[in-house]
Each structure stands twice: as structure tokens, then as C-alpha cells.
């Protein structure tokens, strides 16, 4: 697997501005690198983090993944696997409601993903050609759940999970989900 060496070298993922090494790196089944980088927002900026991804390829750039990546991916999977997508969204809604956020930078640095192996194995049958793997979706959802839960009053991600679940159950339309996935939507 070949990545842009500006961002990935010596088994480390780097952002360029400000120059920082990823706190944690996860590699998806399809070879995407997902990094947790030091953030600066919320009531606990020393624990905050920003998620960024790097695709395979020498010209690819490190980017923050928009919510539309995982949202649209699950919407596509609903066509053939509605029951499974509902189960996944219910699982992560419950996970979000019950998880404990990081309390220290050391907890964050030593973090081991809690849900990804379970979701990846149980729902590998819903992977489709030319879409993201359920492995990617699980990593991204878990990391966003964990980060948002640290900040009191933050609920955009939780609301997006709930809106997508309502869509999977035919309770809201496509446009409602896409609008909810846009930055700044409340």
C-alpha cells in the first residue's frame, strides 16, 4: 500500500498545519488511514481531537472526513440491508448514550477501539463494491461518539445518528438526513 509520504511515513500519520503526529492511527479494511490529531475545542481542549483520513495514493491529501461519507454510505446499504443498518444505528445510539468520555490525555492516547471488531465481524455481509467498508463506518462513528460526548451541550453527531435511524425506519426523508449531515446544523 502506497500513501502520500508527506502525510504517512515511518508508520506515522502527520498533519502539516500545524505539524503534528497522529495520537492514534487506525487502518481500515480498504486501506484508509484514520488518525486522531490534537484538537483545541470545547471545555477540555487538551482532550479534544480531530479525526482525519488519508486515502491510498501518492497524491492524496489528509482531510477531515465529512459526515456525508458515512451517512451516504449507510443510506446506500439500507437499500439491500435495512434491518442490519437499523441494528447498527441502534447499537451506536445505545453506545453513545452509555459511553464514558476521555478524562485525560493519557486515556485518549491509550485508547483501544471498543466496538469496531464486533460490528465489522457481525455485519461484514453488508459491505458492497465501490462503497466504504462497515469497518470504516464503525471506526468513524465510534471516534465521533467518543469525542462529542466529552463536550456538554454538543449534540450534532448524536442527532445525526438519530435522524439516520429515523430515515432507515422510513420516518423522515432523504433531504432531512442530508441537511442534518451538514456542518453547523442544529
N, C-alpha and C positions, 0 to 999 in steps of 0.2 A: 504494500500500500504506500502510495506516494502523496505527501502533503506539501503545501507551500512551506519551504524551510524558514521563511520569515516568522511564521507562527508556530510551527511544530518542528523541534529539533532536539536531539539528545533525550528523547522520550518525555519532553516537557512541552506544554502548550503555553504560548505567550501572547499577550495583547501588546500592541505597540505604543498606544497613547492612553494613559500613562503606561510606560513599560512595566509590566507585571507578569509574573509567572502564575499560572493557574493554581489555586488552592487544592483542587481535586480535578482529576480528568477521568471521564468515562468514555469508552468506545462502544458504539452501537454495533449491532449485527451487520449493518451495511457499511460500517467503517467510518461513520461520522464521529468526530471528536467533540465531546461536550465538556466545557470547562466551567468551573466556578471561580470567578475572579472577585477580588475585594471590591465591595461597593461602598457607598457613603450616605445612604438614605435612611430615613426612619428614625425611630427613637434610639436605636442601637447601631449606629453606623459602623462600629468595629466588628459587628457580627454580620452585617448586611453583605450580600453578594450579588453579583451579576452573572447570569448564565450566557455563555456564548458558544457558538458551534463553528466547526471547520469541516467543510466537505473535502473529500478526496480530490486531489488535483493540484498541480504546481501553481496555478494562477488563482486558486480560491482564496477568499479572504475570511477572516474571523468576523462573525456577525452575531448580534443578539437575535435569537430566533423569535420571529413574531408569533403571537398566539395563533394566528391563522394557519400556521404549518400543522400543528397537531389537531386543531379544531376541524379544518377541512379534511384532513386525513381520516379522522374518526367519522365524519359525515359520509365520506366515500365508503367506508367499511360498513356503515349502517345498511346500505343497500342489500348486501348479502348476509350480514351478521348482526342484525338489530339486537337480538337477545344478548349476545356476547358484549356488544358495546354498552348496552344498558347495565349489564353486570359490572363492567369495568368502571363506568361512571359512578355507579352506586358505591362500589368499593372505594374509589378515591374521594367521594364525598364523605363517606364514613371515616376514611383515613384522615382527611383534613380536619374533621370535627374533633378527632381524638388525639391527634399528634401533639407532641411537646416540641416547641421550637428550640433552637440552639440557645444556650445561655452564655456560652463563652466561645471565643475564637478557637480554642483548643478542641471543643466538641465539634465545631464545624470542620476543622482540619482533619479530624479523625473519623469523620462520618462515613459510614458504610450504608449503601442504599438498602432500604428495608423492604420494598415491595416489588422491585423490578424482576427478580428471579421468579417469584410466584406468578406475576402477571405474564411474563414472557413465556413461561412453560405452559401455563393453563390456556393461554389464548393465542398460541403460535399459529393455530389454524386460520386465524383471520387475516394473516399477512397476505397482501396482494401484490402482484407485479407493479412496478413503477410507482409505488407509494412508500411512505415511511414504514419502518417495522414497528410492531407493537412494542418492541424493546425500546426504541427511541421515544415513543409516546409515553411509556411508563417512566423513563428517566426524567423527561421534561416535566411531566405532571408532578412527580414526587418532589423534584427540586423547587418548583414554583409553590407547591403547597407549603413546604418547609419554610421557604423564605417569607412568604406573605404572612404566615401565622405569627411571625416574630413581631409584626407591627400592628399595634392596636388600631382599630379603625380602618385597616386595609381589608378590602373585601372584593376587589375587582376579579381576581382569579377565582375565588370561591363562587362568586355569582356567575362567572362564565361556565364553570363546571356544571352548576345547577341549570343554567339556560340550555347547555348542550344536552343534558339529561332530559329536560323537558322536550327538546326537539326530537330526541330518539324515541320518546313516548308519544310523538305526534301532538304535543300540546302547544308548540309555538312553531312559527315558520322559519324558513331559511334566512330571511333577511334579519330577523331578530337575533339569530346566532351570530351572523357576520357583524352586525352593528355592535354586539356585546364583545366581540373579539378585538375591536379597535382600541388603540391606546387612548386612555383618558375617559373611556366610557364608564359611567356610574349608574 
